[in-house]
């Protein structure tokens, strides 16, 4: 199956606009919700919530960022009280990073605010339209997956 160039151009332009809108919302959310929580906070807190405590190296792999970057970001989150660090019982030289109560509360509040924004933005949409958008975005995200071999039909 082939997508027309005009459609591909509209898609990439639309994605660019969506990414810019997402960044603006994230900056607004960061300021509105947690003041000092840096913009990268959400990206690091979600895998901690989902997967539990983990080493910085695992967290870096989960978010697709270099370990040294995540280490610095975790230090900021730890100083702010959003994560806690404890020695890894299997290797005393390493630490496990976990989500703190403050970090969990920040995620919960972020979801509430984002949900309110989504509800306002989609107020004229039907539930079926919104569900279709979700399904298509999930599919696109999966198809853009990093580190995955291209589908055979995509190479043809």
MOLINRA-V587019 format. One line per field, one symbol per residue. ss: DSSP state (H for helix, E for strand, L for the rest). burial: + if it has 9 or more other ideal C-beta (glycine too) atoms within 8 Angstrom, else -. A space follows every 50 residues. Layout:
ss = ???
burial = ???
This chain:
ss = LLLLHHHHHHHHHHHHHHHHHHHHHHHHHHHHHHLLLLLLHHHHHHHHHH HLLELHHHHHHHHLLLHHHHHHHHHHHHHHLLEEEEEELLEEEEEEEEEL HHHHHHHHHHHHHHHHHHHHHLLLLLHHHHHHHHHHHHHHHHHLLLLLLL LHHHHL
burial = -------+--+-------------+++-++--++--++--++-++++++- ---+++-+++-++---+-+++-++-+++-+-++-+--+-----+++++++ -+++-++-++--++--+----+------++--+----------------- ------
